[in-house]
Amino acid sequence: MDSIDKFELIDTLFNHATEGIIVADTKGSIRLANHAAAGMLGYTSEELQQLVIEDLIPDSIRGKHHHYRENYHQHAHSRPMGVGLDLYARKKTGDLMPVEISLSPIEVKKERLIIAFIIDITFRKQIELAVQDKQKELERVAAALIATNEELEKKVSARTKVLQEAIRELERSRNELSLALEKAKDLNDLKSRFISMASHEFRTPLTTILSSASLISEYVDSSSNEKRIKHINRIKSAVNNLNDILSDFLSISKLEEGKVHAEYRTFELPALANEVVSDFHLTAKAGQVIAYEHKGNNSIYLDSKLLKNILINLISNAIKFTAEHKTIQVRTRVDAFTISLEVEDQGIGISDEDQKHLFERFYRGKNAFNIQGTGLGLHIVGNYVDLMKGHIMLHSEIDKGTTIKITFPNQAKPST
């Protein structure tokens, strides 16, 4: 896999993040701002870098804010800002925008900087206000119903049925609004899980790259060549990890935007599988054996790119969760009705409870927290399988291993 420039990668992630990101120093001067932050505040990134944090604070608290900022720098730690309070950011136009802000202190070249992650919650506030308005409307209607109840009891049953139907309709409206609010909350939770996961998964390889690069500079004589090579390989491995993480993010983004479609063609299944297995022989752990066998016809009609990505994800997981000197079995089979792909490992296994959530975004098994990963691989696999109308079967036992089998209908190429 080609190496990628770490600074280009960081710059890409910074400027393509959907949340606003602002980096400021201890004096409140804005040092960096990404496109999302500039866009939501109505500035360009260059304009923001000419401002101080107080320029983005509502007039009502701007005078006191530098005291809050100084107090935070004295006790700097990662935390959400303004818990239980309504926070607003002042846009270039002077308009106020409701926001959620999380702060994280970092140190770069012995200088203390603060990263602020900013989320525009205007939509959620609109939903909350709509719910409040509907609730007040319901309260007013309920009060009116109670006040007129005695009079309604004197009227015919037909009138009563009309009013009961009105109440049921209002109840349905309230339920719909409550559901909308719950969906908005779920979206916020998902974003928080993503930020937490991305922060951890990017920090680890970046720390490895930084420390190895620093150590390489100390090995200047020829006798230290072996140590230099060791740290160069560590840097390559860390960069490859970052590239894999970025690939997962791009894949899930394209899937959710509906940009991925199954493009069927005829190809040789054993040739594709052997190519993938051969590539993994170079990255497998010490003593690991990846054994491949195929039965049935060779030629199939599927999306070869999607199938290759599925196989790469499954074998990569098997290697990651299996110890050294163990065997990983890869099997393919083609018969008159189905095409099947199976990967069996001797790894740590998956609990019954974790299996229920295994194909969800960012979900990781409880016994896998110490193993690097984004929790997106199997979610992507599941989407690719759905695109080709396939079916996934999983069998796993803790400390014994996992077998994932995927089957697709064996369909003939349409005649033209």
BELSUL-V251968 format. One record per residue. N is the residue number from 0. OMEGA is omega in whole degrees, 0 to 359 (NA if undefined). NEAR is the number of other C-alpha atoms within 10 Angstrom. D_LAST is the distance of its C-alpha to the last C-alpha in whole Angstrom. Layout:
n | omega | near | d_last
N | OMEGA | NEAR | D_LAST
N | OMEGA | NEAR | D_LAST
This chain:
n | omega | near | d_last
0 | 181 | 10 | 38
1 | 177 | 8 | 40
2 | 176 | 12 | 43
3 | 181 | 13 | 43
4 | 186 | 10 | 46
5 | 181 | 16 | 48
6 | 175 | 9 | 49
7 | 179 | 10 | 46
8 | 180 | 15 | 45
9 | 179 | 14 | 48
10 | 179 | 12 | 47
11 | 180 | 12 | 44
12 | 182 | 13 | 44
13 | 187 | 19 | 48
14 | 179 | 18 | 46
15 | 177 | 13 | 43
16 | 180 | 13 | 45
17 | 175 | 15 | 44
18 | 175 | 21 | 48
19 | 179 | 23 | 51
20 | 178 | 22 | 52
21 | 177 | 25 | 56
22 | 182 | 22 | 58
23 | 177 | 21 | 62
24 | 186 | 19 | 65
25 | 178 | 15 | 68
26 | 179 | 13 | 70
27 | 179 | 18 | 67
28 | 180 | 18 | 65
29 | 183 | 22 | 61
30 | 180 | 18 | 60
31 | 174 | 18 | 56
32 | 181 | 23 | 54
33 | 184 | 24 | 50
34 | 182 | 21 | 48
35 | 179 | 23 | 48
36 | 180 | 26 | 51
37 | 182 | 21 | 52
38 | 183 | 13 | 49
39 | 181 | 18 | 51
40 | 176 | 23 | 54
41 | 178 | 17 | 53
42 | 162 | 16 | 55
43 | 178 | 17 | 53
44 | 181 | 20 | 53
45 | 179 | 14 | 56
46 | 179 | 13 | 58
47 | 182 | 24 | 58
48 | 175 | 19 | 59
49 | 186 | 12 | 62
50 | 169 | 15 | 63
51 | 183 | 16 | 65
52 | 183 | 21 | 64
53 | 177 | 20 | 67
54 | 182 | 18 | 65
55 | 183 | 18 | 62
56 | 176 | 19 | 65
57 | 182 | 19 | 66
58 | 187 | 13 | 69
59 | 181 | 8 | 71
60 | 184 | 10 | 70
61 | 182 | 14 | 70
62 | 182 | 11 | 74
63 | 192 | 11 | 74
64 | 182 | 15 | 70
65 | 176 | 15 | 72
66 | 178 | 10 | 74
67 | 181 | 9 | 71
68 | 180 | 16 | 69
69 | 178 | 14 | 72
70 | 179 | 11 | 73
71 | 181 | 15 | 69
72 | 178 | 16 | 70
73 | 180 | 9 | 73
74 | 187 | 8 | 71
75 | 174 | 16 | 67
76 | 180 | 13 | 65
77 | 179 | 13 | 61
78 | 170 | 12 | 61
79 | 185 | 13 | 60
80 | 174 | 14 | 62
81 | 181 | 11 | 64
82 | 180 | 11 | 63
83 | 181 | 6 | 64
84 | 173 | 8 | 64
85 | 181 | 10 | 62
86 | 179 | 17 | 61
87 | 175 | 19 | 60
88 | 181 | 23 | 59
89 | 181 | 18 | 61
90 | 181 | 19 | 58
91 | 180 | 17 | 59
92 | 185 | 9 | 59
93 | 178 | 14 | 62
94 | 179 | 12 | 60
95 | 182 | 17 | 60
96 | 178 | 16 | 57
97 | 184 | 16 | 57
98 | 164 | 17 | 56
99 | 184 | 20 | 56
100 | 172 | 21 | 57
101 | 182 | 16 | 57
102 | 176 | 19 | 60
103 | 177 | 15 | 59
104 | 173 | 19 | 62
105 | 178 | 16 | 61
106 | 180 | 9 | 63
107 | 182 | 7 | 62
108 | 177 | 5 | 65
109 | 175 | 7 | 67
110 | 179 | 9 | 67
111 | 176 | 14 | 66
112 | 178 | 21 | 63
113 | 175 | 23 | 62
114 | 176 | 19 | 58
115 | 175 | 23 | 57
116 | 189 | 20 | 54
117 | 178 | 20 | 53
118 | 176 | 20 | 51
119 | 182 | 20 | 51
120 | 180 | 17 | 52
121 | 182 | 14 | 52
122 | 180 | 11 | 49
123 | 178 | 17 | 51
124 | 178 | 15 | 54
125 | 178 | 11 | 53
126 | 180 | 17 | 52
127 | 179 | 17 | 55
128 | 178 | 12 | 57
129 | 178 | 14 | 55
130 | 179 | 20 | 55
131 | 180 | 13 | 59
132 | 179 | 12 | 59
133 | 179 | 16 | 57
134 | 178 | 15 | 60
135 | 178 | 12 | 63
136 | 178 | 13 | 61
137 | 180 | 17 | 61
138 | 179 | 12 | 65
139 | 180 | 12 | 66
140 | 180 | 15 | 64
141 | 179 | 13 | 66
142 | 180 | 12 | 69
143 | 179 | 11 | 69
144 | 180 | 15 | 68
145 | 183 | 12 | 71
146 | 183 | 11 | 73
147 | 185 | 11 | 72
148 | 182 | 12 | 72
149 | 180 | 10 | 75
150 | 181 | 10 | 75
151 | 180 | 15 | 71
152 | 182 | 11 | 73
153 | 184 | 9 | 75
154 | 186 | 10 | 72
155 | 183 | 9 | 70
156 | 179 | 10 | 67
157 | 178 | 8 | 65
158 | 179 | 11 | 65
159 | 180 | 14 | 65
160 | 179 | 11 | 62
161 | 180 | 10 | 61
162 | 179 | 13 | 62
163 | 178 | 10 | 61
164 | 178 | 11 | 57
165 | 179 | 12 | 58
166 | 180 | 16 | 59
167 | 179 | 11 | 56
168 | 178 | 12 | 54
169 | 178 | 16 | 56
170 | 178 | 13 | 55
171 | 179 | 12 | 51
172 | 179 | 15 | 52
173 | 179 | 16 | 54
174 | 179 | 13 | 51
175 | 179 | 13 | 48
176 | 178 | 19 | 50
177 | 178 | 15 | 51
178 | 179 | 12 | 48
179 | 178 | 16 | 47
180 | 179 | 18 | 50
181 | 178 | 12 | 49
182 | 178 | 12 | 46
183 | 178 | 17 | 47
184 | 179 | 13 | 49
185 | 179 | 12 | 47
186 | 178 | 12 | 45
187 | 178 | 15 | 48
188 | 180 | 12 | 49
189 | 178 | 14 | 45
190 | 179 | 15 | 46
191 | 179 | 12 | 50
192 | 179 | 15 | 48
193 | 181 | 16 | 46
194 | 179 | 14 | 49
195 | 181 | 11 | 51
196 | 182 | 17 | 48
197 | 178 | 17 | 47
198 | 181 | 11 | 51
199 | 187 | 14 | 51
200 | 178 | 17 | 48
201 | 183 | 18 | 49
202 | 184 | 13 | 52
203 | 179 | 14 | 52
204 | 179 | 21 | 50
205 | 176 | 18 | 52
206 | 177 | 13 | 55
207 | 180 | 17 | 54
208 | 182 | 22 | 53
209 | 183 | 11 | 57
210 | 180 | 14 | 59
211 | 179 | 18 | 57
212 | 178 | 16 | 57
213 | 181 | 12 | 61
214 | 180 | 14 | 62
215 | 182 | 17 | 60
216 | 180 | 9 | 63
217 | 181 | 10 | 66
218 | 187 | 14 | 65
219 | 182 | 10 | 66
220 | 185 | 7 | 67
221 | 181 | 8 | 65
222 | 182 | 9 | 66
223 | 184 | 12 | 64
224 | 181 | 12 | 61
225 | 179 | 11 | 60
226 | 178 | 13 | 61
227 | 180 | 20 | 59
228 | 179 | 12 | 56
229 | 183 | 12 | 56
230 | 175 | 19 | 56
231 | 178 | 17 | 53
232 | 176 | 14 | 51
233 | 179 | 18 | 52
234 | 179 | 23 | 51
235 | 180 | 17 | 47
236 | 181 | 18 | 47
237 | 179 | 21 | 48
238 | 177 | 24 | 46
239 | 177 | 17 | 43
240 | 179 | 19 | 44
241 | 179 | 22 | 44
242 | 178 | 18 | 40
243 | 180 | 16 | 39
244 | 180 | 21 | 40
245 | 178 | 16 | 39
246 | 177 | 12 | 36
247 | 180 | 17 | 36
248 | 180 | 17 | 37
249 | 180 | 11 | 34
250 | 183 | 17 | 32
251 | 178 | 18 | 33
252 | 180 | 13 | 34
253 | 179 | 12 | 30
254 | 184 | 15 | 29
255 | 177 | 10 | 32
256 | 179 | 9 | 31
257 | 182 | 9 | 27
258 | 181 | 9 | 26
259 | 179 | 16 | 24
260 | 178 | 13 | 21
261 | 179 | 17 | 19
262 | 187 | 13 | 16
263 | 172 | 15 | 14
264 | 178 | 12 | 13
265 | 179 | 13 | 14
266 | 181 | 15 | 18
267 | 182 | 13 | 21
268 | 181 | 23 | 23
269 | 180 | 20 | 26
270 | 179 | 11 | 26
271 | 182 | 15 | 26
272 | 179 | 21 | 28
273 | 178 | 16 | 31
274 | 180 | 11 | 30
275 | 181 | 16 | 32
276 | 180 | 17 | 34
277 | 178 | 12 | 36
278 | 183 | 12 | 36
279 | 176 | 17 | 38
280 | 181 | 12 | 40
281 | 185 | 8 | 42
282 | 180 | 12 | 43
283 | 177 | 19 | 43
284 | 183 | 16 | 47
285 | 176 | 10 | 50
286 | 179 | 11 | 49
287 | 178 | 17 | 46
288 | 176 | 17 | 43
289 | 184 | 21 | 40
290 | 182 | 14 | 39
291 | 174 | 17 | 35
292 | 181 | 12 | 33
293 | 176 | 17 | 30
294 | 176 | 12 | 29
295 | 181 | 11 | 26
296 | 179 | 14 | 23
297 | 188 | 15 | 22
298 | 178 | 13 | 19
299 | 180 | 21 | 17
300 | 180 | 19 | 15
301 | 172 | 23 | 17
302 | 185 | 18 | 18
303 | 181 | 19 | 20
304 | 179 | 15 | 23
305 | 181 | 22 | 24
306 | 179 | 20 | 24
307 | 179 | 15 | 26
308 | 176 | 15 | 28
309 | 182 | 22 | 29
310 | 178 | 21 | 30
311 | 180 | 19 | 32
312 | 184 | 16 | 34
313 | 180 | 22 | 35
314 | 178 | 22 | 36
315 | 178 | 15 | 38
316 | 181 | 17 | 40
317 | 178 | 27 | 41
318 | 184 | 23 | 42
319 | 187 | 18 | 44
320 | 179 | 19 | 45
321 | 182 | 23 | 46
322 | 177 | 17 | 50
323 | 175 | 15 | 50
324 | 176 | 12 | 50
325 | 182 | 17 | 48
326 | 175 | 19 | 44
327 | 183 | 21 | 41
328 | 175 | 18 | 38
329 | 183 | 24 | 35
330 | 172 | 17 | 32
331 | 182 | 21 | 29
332 | 178 | 18 | 27
333 | 173 | 21 | 24
334 | 187 | 13 | 24
335 | 187 | 11 | 22
336 | 187 | 10 | 22
337 | 170 | 14 | 23
338 | 183 | 22 | 23
339 | 178 | 20 | 27
340 | 185 | 21 | 29
341 | 175 | 21 | 32
342 | 182 | 23 | 35
343 | 178 | 23 | 39
344 | 177 | 26 | 42
345 | 188 | 22 | 46
346 | 188 | 25 | 46
347 | 179 | 20 | 49
348 | 183 | 23 | 47
349 | 181 | 22 | 46
350 | 179 | 15 | 48
351 | 181 | 13 | 47
352 | 180 | 10 | 48
353 | 181 | 14 | 46
354 | 180 | 15 | 43
355 | 186 | 9 | 43
356 | 193 | 14 | 42
357 | 185 | 20 | 41
358 | 176 | 19 | 37
359 | 179 | 15 | 39
360 | 175 | 18 | 39
361 | 181 | 19 | 42
362 | 178 | 19 | 44
363 | 180 | 20 | 45
364 | 182 | 15 | 47
365 | 180 | 11 | 51
366 | 183 | 14 | 51
367 | 185 | 15 | 49
368 | 181 | 9 | 51
369 | 180 | 7 | 52
370 | 186 | 10 | 49
371 | 178 | 15 | 47
372 | 182 | 21 | 44
373 | 186 | 22 | 43
374 | 181 | 21 | 42
375 | 188 | 22 | 38
376 | 182 | 28 | 36
377 | 175 | 21 | 35
378 | 178 | 19 | 35
379 | 178 | 23 | 32
380 | 181 | 22 | 31
381 | 179 | 19 | 31
382 | 179 | 19 | 29
383 | 179 | 22 | 26
384 | 178 | 20 | 26
385 | 181 | 14 | 26
386 | 180 | 15 | 23
387 | 174 | 19 | 21
388 | 180 | 12 | 22
389 | 182 | 17 | 25
390 | 182 | 14 | 28
391 | 173 | 16 | 31
392 | 183 | 10 | 34
393 | 174 | 14 | 38
394 | 182 | 14 | 41
395 | 174 | 20 | 44
396 | 181 | 15 | 47
397 | 178 | 14 | 50
398 | 178 | 13 | 51
399 | 178 | 13 | 49
400 | 185 | 19 | 45
401 | 174 | 21 | 42
402 | 176 | 21 | 39
403 | 180 | 17 | 36
404 | 181 | 18 | 33
405 | 179 | 19 | 29
406 | 177 | 21 | 26
407 | 174 | 19 | 23
408 | 179 | 18 | 20
409 | 183 | 16 | 18
410 | 181 | 13 | 15
411 | 176 | 11 | 12
412 | 181 | 12 | 9
413 | 177 | 6 | 6
414 | 182 | 4 | 4
415 | NA | 3 | 0
